[in-house]
Amino acid sequence: MRFVILHGAGPHGAAAPLPPPGTRPGAAVLESITLAPAEAGVCMARGSGEMQKVDAPVAIPVAGLSIVEAESRQAVADWLGEATLHGGEACFEIRETGCAGGLAGVDPNGAATQPRFLVLLKADADTEAESPADPDRLAAMARRNDESVRSGTLLAGDGLRSTARATRVRAGSGRPSVLDGPFAETKELVAGFWLIQAGSMDQAMAWVRHYPFAQDRPEVEIRPVR
């Protein structure tokens, strides 16, 4: 099965590191990135028109993202429980991948030749309820994903199932704590992501501006990758 691990920030603001391979089965890491600080990010939203930059602080508490293959969510949680972080806790959120509407994800592919940006789609009540999306909009998203892969812009992407299928792990010097979802803070949750490459933040914003999101009022955060 495929999972996404959202890394919380460690004591110095960097993404909490994954534990090294050990005796547990753990997870095969397909992609792992660390994000620039939230201050370097941009928020975009659509009201009645197209997606526009909005004057709002980046609110999703994610400092890194990893895509992994593992037997189960529990296997990932057990592996992450072995993480150690001097002077603080390592915080992770494990999410099952897959669009509830059936939109195919984009496997990690190719080496980037330009700066990379992570586009995080904010969750809302509909995504958390896994409400059906309009088939025509999903088809438009699939076409746009395919076009972006062919052009070399889209390096990876997937939807995330609701937090009813999520687990949070806090590990450090003591016994790890594990909490299963669902989680309540909807505006800080992630419903999907795209890893793209672009020459600048303006170009990344232009890609977002022309993306056919299935949500009526999508909101995203764009974060540069370190």
TORTORLUM-848334 format. One record per residue: x, y, z of N, C-alpha, C, O in turn. Coordinates in steps of 0.05 Angstrom, whole numbers. Last residue first. Layout:
residues N
+--------+---------+--------+---------+----------+--------+--------+---------+--------+--------+---------+--------+
| n_east | n_north |   n_up | ca_east | ca_north |  ca_up | c_east | c_north |   c_up | o_east | o_north |   o_up |
+--------+---------+--------+---------+----------+--------+--------+---------+--------+--------+---------+--------+
|      X |       Y |      Z |       X |        Y |      Z |      X |       Y |      Z |      X |       Y |      Z |
...
+--------+---------+--------+---------+----------+--------+--------+---------+--------+--------+---------+--------+
***
This chain:
residues 226
+--------+---------+--------+---------+----------+--------+--------+---------+--------+--------+---------+--------+
| n_east | n_north |   n_up | ca_east | ca_north |  ca_up | c_east | c_north |   c_up | o_east | o_north |   o_up |
+--------+---------+--------+---------+----------+--------+--------+---------+--------+--------+---------+--------+
|    265 |     455 |     -4 |     293 |      462 |      1 |    311 |     449 |    -19 |    335 |     452 |    -18 |
|    210 |     477 |    -42 |     225 |      454 |    -31 |    254 |     463 |    -27 |    266 |     475 |    -44 |
|    161 |     527 |    -27 |     186 |      518 |    -41 |    198 |     494 |    -27 |    196 |     491 |     -2 |
|     92 |     516 |    -26 |     116 |      518 |    -10 |    140 |     510 |    -27 |    140 |     489 |    -40 |
|     27 |     539 |    -30 |      51 |      532 |    -46 |     76 |     536 |    -29 |     80 |     558 |    -19 |
|    -37 |     519 |    -13 |     -13 |      532 |     -4 |     10 |     521 |    -21 |     12 |     497 |    -26 |
|   -104 |     531 |    -34 |     -79 |      516 |    -35 |    -58 |     533 |    -21 |    -60 |     558 |    -19 |
|   -173 |     519 |    -40 |    -152 |      535 |    -28 |   -127 |     519 |    -27 |   -128 |     495 |    -20 |
|   -232 |     520 |    -82 |    -207 |      508 |    -72 |   -188 |     529 |    -59 |   -188 |     552 |    -67 |
|   -292 |     518 |    -85 |    -275 |      540 |    -74 |   -249 |     529 |    -64 |   -245 |     528 |    -39 |
|   -308 |     471 |   -109 |    -320 |      496 |   -118 |   -303 |     520 |   -109 |   -299 |     539 |   -125 |
|   -259 |     421 |   -129 |    -274 |      436 |   -108 |   -286 |     462 |   -120 |   -274 |     474 |   -138 |
|   -229 |     405 |   -171 |    -256 |      394 |   -169 |   -272 |     410 |   -148 |   -297 |     411 |   -151 |
|   -189 |     450 |   -211 |    -195 |      436 |   -185 |   -224 |     427 |   -185 |   -242 |     440 |   -196 |
|   -153 |     456 |   -261 |    -183 |      453 |   -258 |   -191 |     437 |   -233 |   -198 |     414 |   -235 |
|   -104 |     507 |   -260 |    -110 |      479 |   -254 |   -141 |     476 |   -249 |   -152 |     493 |   -235 |
|    -85 |     557 |   -267 |     -98 |      545 |   -290 |   -105 |     515 |   -285 |   -110 |     500 |   -304 |
|    -61 |     571 |   -220 |     -82 |      588 |   -229 |    -98 |     574 |   -252 |   -122 |     579 |   -255 |
|    -18 |     535 |   -216 |     -41 |      532 |   -199 |    -65 |     547 |   -210 |    -88 |     537 |   -209 |
|     16 |     558 |   -254 |       6 |      530 |   -258 |    -19 |     526 |   -241 |    -38 |     514 |   -250 |
|     25 |     608 |   -231 |      11 |      607 |   -256 |      0 |     578 |   -262 |    -22 |     575 |   -273 |
|     54 |     592 |   -186 |      27 |      604 |   -182 |     11 |     603 |   -208 |    -13 |     599 |   -208 |
|    101 |     577 |   -212 |      85 |      557 |   -196 |     57 |     567 |   -192 |     38 |     552 |   -194 |
|    116 |     626 |   -231 |     109 |      605 |   -250 |     93 |     583 |   -236 |     75 |     572 |   -248 |
|    127 |     652 |   -183 |     106 |      663 |   -201 |     98 |     642 |   -221 |     74 |     640 |   -227 |
|    169 |     622 |   -163 |     143 |      621 |   -150 |    121 |     632 |   -167 |     99 |     621 |   -167 |
|    203 |     594 |   -221 |     200 |      614 |   -199 |    173 |     609 |   -186 |    157 |     593 |   -195 |
|    206 |     552 |   -256 |     229 |      570 |   -255 |    228 |     590 |   -232 |    248 |     601 |   -224 |
|    186 |     489 |   -228 |     180 |      514 |   -242 |    204 |     532 |   -238 |    220 |     529 |   -219 |
|    157 |     426 |   -215 |     181 |      442 |   -218 |    174 |     466 |   -235 |    158 |     464 |   -254 |
|    114 |     398 |   -163 |     120 |      409 |   -189 |    147 |     422 |   -190 |    159 |     428 |   -170 |
|     74 |     356 |   -131 |     102 |      364 |   -130 |    109 |     373 |   -159 |    109 |     356 |   -177 |
|     11 |     364 |   -101 |      26 |      362 |   -127 |     54 |     371 |   -122 |     58 |     393 |   -111 |
|    -38 |     334 |    -59 |     -14 |      349 |    -63 |     -4 |     344 |    -92 |    -11 |     324 |   -105 |
|    -96 |     335 |    -14 |     -81 |      325 |    -37 |    -56 |     343 |    -41 |    -53 |     364 |    -28 |
|   -116 |     353 |     33 |    -133 |      335 |     18 |   -119 |     324 |     -6 |   -128 |     305 |    -18 |
|    -94 |     368 |     98 |     -87 |      366 |     70 |   -105 |     346 |     57 |   -109 |     324 |     67 |
|   -114 |     415 |    150 |    -111 |      388 |    139 |   -106 |     389 |    109 |   -113 |     409 |     96 |
|   -129 |     462 |    171 |    -100 |      456 |    173 |    -94 |     428 |    161 |    -72 |     419 |    163 |
|   -183 |     464 |    168 |    -168 |      483 |    152 |   -138 |     479 |    153 |   -123 |     491 |    137 |
|   -200 |     424 |    206 |    -202 |      420 |    177 |   -184 |     438 |    161 |   -171 |     429 |    142 |
|   -186 |     395 |    259 |    -177 |      422 |    250 |   -176 |     423 |    219 |   -155 |     423 |    207 |
|   -199 |     343 |    275 |    -220 |      363 |    273 |   -212 |     389 |    259 |   -229 |     402 |    248 |
|   -188 |     277 |    250 |    -178 |      300 |    263 |   -196 |     324 |    257 |   -208 |     325 |    235 |
|   -209 |     207 |    260 |    -207 |      232 |    246 |   -198 |     256 |    263 |   -200 |     255 |    288 |
|   -142 |     181 |    271 |    -161 |      201 |    264 |   -189 |     191 |    267 |   -193 |     168 |    276 |
|   -101 |     158 |    327 |    -116 |      153 |    302 |   -136 |     175 |    297 |   -148 |     186 |    316 |
|    -40 |     169 |    355 |     -68 |      178 |    355 |    -80 |     173 |    328 |    -70 |     183 |    308 |
|     13 |     150 |    396 |      -1 |      145 |    371 |    -30 |     153 |    374 |    -43 |     145 |    393 |
|     77 |     165 |    423 |      48 |      166 |    425 |     35 |     164 |    398 |     46 |     175 |    378 |
|    135 |     128 |    443 |     120 |      143 |    423 |     90 |     143 |    430 |     80 |     124 |    441 |
|    172 |     138 |    502 |     154 |      121 |    488 |    138 |     137 |    468 |    127 |     158 |    475 |
|    227 |     185 |    491 |     211 |      166 |    507 |    193 |     148 |    490 |    198 |     144 |    466 |
|    251 |     217 |    454 |     269 |      202 |    472 |    253 |     182 |    488 |    265 |     163 |    499 |
|    206 |     209 |    402 |     228 |      224 |    412 |    245 |     207 |    430 |    253 |     185 |    423 |
|    144 |     217 |    366 |     166 |      201 |    376 |    189 |     219 |    386 |    190 |     243 |    378 |
|     79 |     214 |    350 |      99 |      232 |    362 |    120 |     214 |    375 |    114 |     199 |    393 |
|     37 |     204 |    296 |      57 |      192 |    313 |     75 |     214 |    323 |     85 |     230 |    308 |
|    -29 |     196 |    273 |      -8 |      214 |    280 |     11 |     201 |    300 |      2 |     187 |    319 |
|    -64 |     169 |    218 |     -52 |      164 |    244 |    -30 |     185 |    249 |    -15 |     191 |    231 |
|   -125 |     163 |    180 |     -99 |      175 |    186 |    -90 |     167 |    214 |   -106 |     160 |    231 |
|   -176 |     157 |    161 |    -157 |      136 |    154 |   -129 |     146 |    160 |   -110 |     137 |    147 |
|   -201 |     203 |    174 |    -212 |      179 |    187 |   -194 |     155 |    181 |   -195 |     135 |    196 |
|   -181 |     240 |    141 |    -165 |      234 |    165 |   -178 |     212 |    182 |   -166 |     204 |    202 |
|   -191 |     214 |     73 |    -197 |      231 |     96 |   -181 |     223 |    121 |   -169 |     201 |    121 |
|   -136 |     205 |     27 |    -162 |      197 |     38 |   -166 |     214 |     63 |   -148 |     226 |     74 |
|   -108 |     249 |    -20 |    -105 |      235 |      6 |   -133 |     229 |     16 |   -151 |     245 |     14 |
|    -83 |     246 |    -87 |    -103 |      254 |    -67 |    -97 |     238 |    -42 |    -84 |     218 |    -41 |
|    -18 |     264 |   -113 |     -39 |      244 |   -106 |    -59 |     258 |    -88 |    -54 |     278 |    -76 |
|     44 |     268 |   -149 |      19 |      280 |   -139 |     -1 |     258 |   -132 |      0 |     236 |   -143 |
|    103 |     290 |   -183 |      89 |      271 |   -167 |     63 |     284 |   -157 |     61 |     309 |   -156 |
|    118 |     327 |   -222 |     137 |      305 |   -214 |    124 |     284 |   -197 |    134 |     261 |   -198 |
|     99 |     366 |   -274 |      89 |      351 |   -252 |    107 |     327 |   -246 |    110 |     310 |   -263 |
|    130 |     385 |   -318 |     124 |      402 |   -295 |    116 |     386 |   -271 |    126 |     392 |   -249 |
|    137 |     356 |   -364 |     159 |      355 |   -344 |    153 |     372 |   -320 |    170 |     374 |   -302 |
|     98 |     350 |   -400 |     114 |      375 |   -402 |    137 |     375 |   -383 |    155 |     392 |   -385 |
|     74 |     303 |   -382 |      88 |      303 |   -408 |    106 |     328 |   -411 |    127 |     326 |   -423 |
|     52 |     322 |   -334 |      73 |      301 |   -333 |     89 |     302 |   -359 |    113 |     301 |   -359 |
|     15 |     357 |   -353 |      37 |      368 |   -337 |     59 |     347 |   -334 |     82 |     355 |   -331 |
|    -21 |     324 |   -380 |      -6 |      345 |   -395 |     18 |     354 |   -380 |     39 |     359 |   -391 |
|    -39 |     293 |   -336 |     -25 |      280 |   -358 |     -8 |     301 |   -374 |     15 |     296 |   -381 |
|    -65 |     334 |   -306 |     -43 |      319 |   -295 |    -26 |     306 |   -317 |     -1 |     308 |   -317 |
|   -105 |     348 |   -343 |     -85 |      368 |   -335 |    -60 |     354 |   -323 |    -38 |     362 |   -328 |
|   -135 |     301 |   -344 |    -122 |      311 |   -369 |   -100 |     330 |   -362 |    -78 |     330 |   -374 |
|   -151 |     298 |   -290 |    -135 |      277 |   -301 |   -121 |     286 |   -327 |    -97 |     280 |   -331 |
|   -183 |     344 |   -287 |    -159 |      342 |   -271 |   -140 |     321 |   -282 |   -116 |     325 |   -284 |
|   -224 |     329 |   -322 |    -208 |      352 |   -329 |   -182 |     352 |   -313 |   -161 |     359 |   -323 |
|   -246 |     287 |   -292 |    -234 |      281 |   -319 |   -216 |     304 |   -328 |   -195 |     299 |   -339 |
|   -265 |     315 |   -249 |    -244 |      296 |   -245 |   -230 |     289 |   -271 |   -206 |     286 |   -272 |
|   -305 |     344 |   -275 |    -282 |      358 |   -263 |   -259 |     339 |   -258 |   -236 |     347 |   -262 |
|   -339 |     303 |   -290 |    -327 |      320 |   -311 |   -303 |     335 |   -300 |   -283 |     338 |   -313 |
|   -356 |     282 |   -240 |    -339 |      266 |   -258 |   -326 |     282 |   -280 |   -303 |     277 |   -287 |
|   -353 |     317 |   -180 |    -365 |      317 |   -207 |   -346 |     302 |   -226 |   -323 |     308 |   -228 |
|   -345 |     274 |   -123 |    -338 |      297 |   -139 |   -350 |     295 |   -166 |   -356 |     273 |   -175 |
|   -377 |     253 |    -62 |    -372 |      249 |    -91 |   -365 |     275 |   -105 |   -378 |     295 |   -100 |
|   -342 |     263 |      0 |    -366 |      267 |    -17 |   -359 |     263 |    -46 |   -337 |     270 |    -55 |
|   -309 |     254 |     43 |    -305 |      239 |     18 |   -330 |     239 |      1 |   -338 |     219 |    -10 |
|   -309 |     286 |     86 |    -331 |      267 |     84 |   -329 |     249 |     60 |   -345 |     230 |     57 |
|   -265 |     317 |     73 |    -263 |      300 |     97 |   -286 |     279 |     98 |   -283 |     258 |    109 |
|   -284 |     342 |     28 |    -262 |      323 |     25 |   -260 |     305 |     49 |   -253 |     282 |     47 |
|   -326 |     373 |     53 |    -332 |      353 |     32 |   -309 |     333 |     29 |   -315 |     309 |     26 |
|   -299 |     407 |     88 |    -319 |      388 |     99 |   -325 |     366 |     78 |   -329 |     343 |     86 |
|   -231 |     407 |     63 |    -256 |      421 |     72 |   -275 |     399 |     81 |   -269 |     375 |     82 |
|   -160 |     415 |     58 |    -184 |      399 |     62 |   -208 |     417 |     68 |   -204 |     440 |     77 |
|   -118 |     446 |     10 |    -130 |      446 |     37 |   -156 |     429 |     37 |   -171 |     429 |     17 |
|    -65 |     420 |    -25 |     -93 |      427 |    -27 |   -106 |     425 |      1 |   -104 |     404 |     14 |
|     -2 |     444 |    -37 |     -18 |      429 |    -17 |    -47 |     439 |    -19 |    -52 |     462 |    -16 |
|     52 |     438 |    -77 |      25 |      450 |    -76 |      8 |     432 |    -59 |      3 |     409 |    -65 |
|    119 |     449 |    -73 |      98 |      431 |    -65 |     72 |     446 |    -63 |     70 |     466 |    -48 |
|    169 |     458 |   -122 |     149 |      470 |   -105 |    128 |     448 |    -98 |    121 |     432 |   -115 |
|    237 |     463 |   -144 |     213 |      447 |   -139 |    195 |     462 |   -119 |    204 |     476 |   -101 |
|    276 |     492 |   -196 |     267 |      492 |   -168 |    240 |     476 |   -166 |    224 |     477 |   -184 |
|    294 |     445 |   -248 |     287 |      471 |   -239 |    280 |     470 |   -210 |    277 |     448 |   -199 |
|    301 |     393 |   -259 |     322 |      411 |   -269 |    317 |     440 |   -262 |    333 |     457 |   -267 |
|    289 |     332 |   -224 |     282 |      360 |   -229 |    306 |     375 |   -240 |    328 |     371 |   -231 |
|    283 |     268 |   -251 |     299 |      287 |   -235 |    292 |     315 |   -243 |    289 |     321 |   -267 |
|    227 |     223 |   -249 |     246 |      241 |   -261 |    260 |     259 |   -242 |    251 |     264 |   -220 |
|    171 |     215 |   -207 |     184 |      209 |   -233 |    204 |     231 |   -240 |    198 |     255 |   -237 |
|    123 |     186 |   -166 |     147 |      202 |   -167 |    163 |     195 |   -192 |    168 |     171 |   -197 |
|     59 |     178 |   -200 |      82 |      166 |   -186 |    106 |     185 |   -187 |    109 |     200 |   -207 |
|      0 |     208 |   -189 |      24 |      210 |   -206 |     47 |     200 |   -190 |     55 |     211 |   -170 |
|    -65 |     176 |   -182 |     -43 |      192 |   -173 |    -20 |     192 |   -194 |    -22 |     177 |   -214 |
|   -130 |     179 |   -213 |    -104 |      166 |   -209 |    -83 |     185 |   -199 |    -82 |     209 |   -208 |
|   -191 |     188 |   -182 |    -171 |      201 |   -198 |   -144 |     188 |   -192 |   -135 |     186 |   -169 |
|   -231 |     168 |   -148 |    -218 |      150 |   -167 |   -197 |     162 |   -185 |   -187 |     148 |   -203 |
|   -254 |     197 |   -108 |    -268 |      196 |   -133 |   -255 |     179 |   -154 |   -266 |     176 |   -176 |
|   -216 |     196 |    -69 |    -241 |      182 |    -64 |   -257 |     179 |    -89 |   -273 |     160 |    -92 |
|   -150 |     184 |    -88 |    -173 |      202 |    -90 |   -198 |     186 |    -86 |   -202 |     165 |    -99 |
|    -97 |     165 |    -47 |    -118 |      157 |    -65 |   -141 |     177 |    -64 |   -150 |     185 |    -43 |
|    -62 |     144 |     13 |     -64 |      158 |    -12 |    -88 |     148 |    -28 |    -99 |     126 |    -23 |
|    -68 |     154 |     83 |     -72 |      136 |     60 |    -75 |     152 |     35 |    -90 |     172 |     35 |
|    -19 |     186 |    122 |     -44 |      188 |    107 |    -45 |     167 |     85 |    -25 |     163 |     71 |
|      8 |     203 |    183 |       8 |      182 |    163 |    -20 |     183 |    149 |    -40 |     181 |    162 |
|     46 |     253 |    209 |      19 |      245 |    204 |     19 |     226 |    180 |     29 |     233 |    158 |
|     95 |     263 |    261 |      88 |      254 |    235 |     58 |     249 |    233 |     45 |     242 |    253 |
|    147 |     292 |    298 |     119 |      290 |    294 |    112 |     283 |    265 |    123 |     294 |    246 |
|    194 |     283 |    347 |     190 |      280 |    318 |    160 |     275 |    314 |    149 |     257 |    326 |
|    209 |     330 |    400 |     194 |      307 |    389 |    195 |     307 |    359 |    196 |     328 |    346 |
|    274 |     349 |    427 |     245 |      353 |    421 |    233 |     327 |    410 |    245 |     306 |    411 |
|    328 |     340 |    433 |     317 |      366 |    442 |    288 |     370 |    436 |    278 |     392 |    438 |
|    338 |     299 |    379 |     350 |      310 |    403 |    337 |     337 |    409 |    335 |     355 |    392 |
|    296 |     249 |    361 |     302 |      277 |    355 |    313 |     290 |    380 |    298 |     292 |    400 |
|    282 |     187 |    329 |     293 |      202 |    352 |    300 |     230 |    343 |    309 |     234 |    321 |
|    235 |     138 |    311 |     249 |      163 |    305 |    259 |     175 |    331 |    245 |     174 |    352 |
|    204 |      94 |    319 |     232 |       91 |    326 |    248 |     117 |    321 |    272 |     118 |    326 |
|    154 |     105 |    300 |     158 |      106 |    329 |    186 |     103 |    338 |    193 |     109 |    361 |
|    158 |      93 |    247 |     162 |      121 |    255 |    165 |     124 |    285 |    178 |     143 |    294 |
|    146 |      38 |    251 |     172 |       47 |    241 |    178 |      75 |    250 |    199 |      81 |    259 |
|     93 |      39 |    268 |     113 |       25 |    284 |    141 |      35 |    277 |    158 |      39 |    294 |
|     69 |      66 |    225 |      69 |       78 |    252 |     90 |      65 |    269 |    104 |      79 |    284 |
|     76 |      29 |    183 |      89 |       55 |    181 |     91 |      68 |    209 |    111 |      80 |    216 |
|     45 |     -13 |    204 |      73 |      -17 |    199 |     89 |       9 |    197 |    111 |      12 |    207 |
|     -5 |      12 |    203 |       7 |        5 |    229 |     37 |       0 |    226 |     53 |       7 |    243 |
|    -15 |      16 |    149 |     -11 |       41 |    164 |      2 |      35 |    191 |     19 |      50 |    200 |
|     22 |     -36 |    115 |      -2 |      -26 |    128 |      5 |       1 |    142 |     29 |       8 |    145 |
|     66 |     -47 |     83 |      45 |      -67 |     85 |     19 |     -55 |     96 |     -3 |     -63 |     88 |
|     86 |       9 |     41 |      88 |       -8 |     65 |     64 |     -27 |     66 |     45 |     -23 |     51 |
|    119 |      62 |     10 |     104 |       37 |      6 |    108 |      20 |     31 |    131 |      18 |     41 |
|    114 |     134 |     14 |     126 |      108 |     21 |    107 |      86 |     13 |     83 |      89 |     10 |
|    135 |     200 |      9 |     117 |      180 |     -3 |    129 |     153 |      2 |    153 |     148 |     -5 |
|    138 |     255 |     54 |     150 |      231 |     43 |    128 |     213 |     32 |    107 |     211 |     43 |
|    150 |     323 |     68 |     132 |      303 |     58 |    147 |     279 |     47 |    167 |     283 |     33 |
|    154 |     377 |    116 |     165 |      359 |     96 |    145 |     338 |     89 |    124 |     336 |    102 |
|    126 |     410 |    148 |     154 |      418 |    142 |    167 |     399 |    123 |    190 |     405 |    114 |
|     62 |     434 |    160 |      78 |      413 |    147 |    105 |     424 |    140 |    108 |     445 |    128 |
|     11 |     459 |    180 |      36 |      455 |    195 |     52 |     431 |    184 |     55 |     411 |    198 |
|    -19 |     508 |    142 |     -16 |      479 |    144 |     11 |     473 |    157 |     32 |     480 |    147 |
|    -17 |     564 |    136 |     -28 |      552 |    161 |    -24 |     522 |    164 |    -25 |     512 |    186 |
|     10 |     624 |    116 |      10 |      595 |    111 |      4 |     581 |    137 |     17 |     585 |    157 |
|    -32 |     681 |    122 |      -9 |      666 |    130 |    -12 |     636 |    123 |    -34 |     625 |    123 |
|    -57 |     718 |     66 |     -62 |      701 |     90 |    -37 |     686 |     97 |    -22 |     678 |     79 |
|    -78 |     746 |     16 |     -61 |      756 |     37 |    -68 |     741 |     63 |    -84 |     751 |     79 |
|    -76 |     704 |    -41 |     -91 |      717 |    -20 |    -71 |     725 |      2 |    -51 |     712 |      7 |
|    -75 |     697 |   -111 |     -60 |      698 |    -87 |    -76 |     714 |    -66 |    -88 |     734 |    -72 |
|   -130 |     662 |   -142 |    -114 |      686 |   -138 |    -98 |     683 |   -112 |   -106 |     669 |    -93 |
|   -165 |     626 |   -191 |    -148 |      625 |   -167 |   -131 |     650 |   -166 |   -118 |     658 |   -185 |
|   -222 |     664 |   -218 |    -200 |      645 |   -219 |   -184 |     645 |   -193 |   -188 |     662 |   -176 |
|   -283 |     677 |   -182 |    -267 |      677 |   -207 |   -245 |     656 |   -207 |   -249 |     634 |   -196 |
|   -305 |     676 |   -133 |    -323 |      674 |   -155 |   -309 |     672 |   -182 |   -321 |     665 |   -203 |
|   -251 |     650 |   -106 |    -277 |      659 |    -97 |   -297 |     654 |   -120 |   -304 |     632 |   -125 |
|   -197 |     610 |    -93 |    -215 |      619 |   -113 |   -242 |     626 |   -100 |   -254 |     611 |    -86 |
|   -130 |     622 |    -69 |    -157 |      613 |    -66 |   -174 |     623 |    -89 |   -167 |     642 |   -102 |
|    -64 |     612 |    -42 |     -82 |      619 |    -65 |   -110 |     608 |    -60 |   -112 |     586 |    -48 |
|     -6 |     631 |     -7 |     -34 |      620 |     -6 |    -49 |     630 |    -30 |    -46 |     653 |    -39 |
|     62 |     613 |     -4 |      41 |      631 |    -15 |     15 |     616 |    -13 |     13 |     592 |    -17 |
|    124 |     612 |     36 |     101 |      601 |     21 |     81 |     622 |     13 |     82 |     645 |     21 |
|    162 |     629 |     69 |     169 |      630 |     40 |    145 |     620 |     23 |    147 |     621 |     -1 |
|    142 |     620 |    119 |     144 |      648 |    110 |    150 |     650 |     81 |    144 |     671 |     69 |
|    151 |     566 |    128 |     124 |      575 |    119 |    124 |     603 |    109 |    108 |     610 |     91 |
|    215 |     546 |    100 |     197 |      556 |    121 |    171 |     566 |    111 |    169 |     575 |     88 |
|    216 |     492 |     50 |     226 |      518 |     61 |    206 |     527 |     83 |    184 |     518 |     84 |
|    212 |     422 |     64 |     202 |      447 |     53 |    216 |     471 |     66 |    226 |     470 |     88 |
|    241 |     363 |     40 |     239 |      382 |     62 |    231 |     408 |     50 |    241 |     417 |     29 |
|    219 |     299 |     15 |     227 |      326 |     11 |    224 |     342 |     37 |    208 |     336 |     54 |
|    223 |     237 |    -14 |     223 |      251 |     11 |    234 |     278 |      7 |    256 |     282 |     -4 |
|    198 |     178 |    -45 |     205 |      206 |    -47 |    204 |     219 |    -20 |    187 |     212 |     -4 |
|    196 |     125 |    -29 |     197 |      131 |    -57 |    205 |     160 |    -63 |    217 |     165 |    -83 |
|    218 |      81 |     19 |     214 |      110 |     14 |    217 |     115 |    -16 |    239 |     111 |    -27 |
|    187 |      28 |     47 |     204 |       35 |     25 |    198 |      64 |     17 |    176 |      70 |      9 |
|    184 |      18 |    117 |     172 |       27 |     93 |    193 |      33 |     72 |    215 |      42 |     79 |
|    185 |     -33 |    166 |     186 |       -5 |    159 |    172 |       1 |    133 |    150 |      -9 |    128 |
|    201 |     -82 |    188 |     197 |      -80 |    159 |    197 |     -51 |    149 |    207 |     -45 |    128 |
|    254 |     -71 |    237 |     225 |      -73 |    229 |    223 |     -72 |    199 |    241 |     -62 |    185 |
|    307 |     -61 |    242 |     299 |      -89 |    241 |    270 |     -92 |    233 |    262 |    -114 |    224 |
|    315 |      -3 |    200 |     321 |      -19 |    224 |    313 |     -48 |    220 |    311 |     -58 |    198 |
|    333 |      58 |    169 |     323 |       30 |    166 |    332 |      13 |    190 |    355 |      16 |    198 |
|    323 |     115 |    213 |     338 |       99 |    194 |    326 |      71 |    191 |    312 |      63 |    208 |
|    263 |     156 |    213 |     282 |      139 |    226 |    298 |     124 |    206 |    289 |     120 |    183 |
|    259 |     222 |    183 |     251 |      194 |    184 |    271 |     178 |    200 |    295 |     184 |    199 |
|    260 |     284 |    219 |     272 |      264 |    201 |    260 |     237 |    205 |    251 |     229 |    226 |
|    218 |     339 |    215 |     226 |      317 |    232 |    236 |     295 |    214 |    222 |     287 |    195 |
|    242 |     396 |    181 |     224 |      373 |    181 |    235 |     352 |    200 |    259 |     346 |    199 |
|    262 |     452 |    223 |     265 |      434 |    200 |    246 |     411 |    203 |    235 |     406 |    225 |
|    256 |     480 |    271 |     240 |      488 |    248 |    242 |     470 |    224 |    225 |     472 |    206 |
|    282 |     459 |    314 |     295 |      481 |    300 |    281 |     489 |    274 |    292 |     504 |    258 |
|    251 |     416 |    332 |     255 |      439 |    350 |    269 |     463 |    336 |    267 |     485 |    347 |
|    213 |     400 |    271 |     228 |      394 |    295 |    234 |     419 |    311 |    223 |     440 |    305 |
|    148 |     400 |    242 |     174 |      413 |    246 |    187 |     404 |    272 |    173 |     401 |    292 |
|    121 |     339 |    214 |     119 |      363 |    229 |    147 |     376 |    232 |    167 |     363 |    224 |
|    110 |     310 |    151 |     129 |      314 |    173 |    122 |     340 |    188 |    119 |     361 |    175 |
|     67 |     264 |    128 |      70 |      292 |    131 |     87 |     297 |    155 |     80 |     289 |    177 |
|     71 |     210 |     86 |      78 |      219 |    113 |     82 |     249 |    112 |    100 |     259 |     98 |
|     27 |     172 |     48 |      42 |      197 |     50 |     47 |     203 |     79 |     29 |     201 |     96 |
|     29 |     105 |     22 |      21 |      124 |     43 |     38 |     150 |     39 |     59 |     149 |     27 |
|      6 |      46 |    -10 |      21 |       72 |    -11 |     10 |      91 |      9 |    -14 |      94 |     13 |
|     17 |     -24 |      0 |       0 |        0 |      0 |     17 |      25 |      0 |     40 |      24 |      9 |
+--------+---------+--------+---------+----------+--------+--------+---------+--------+--------+---------+--------+
***
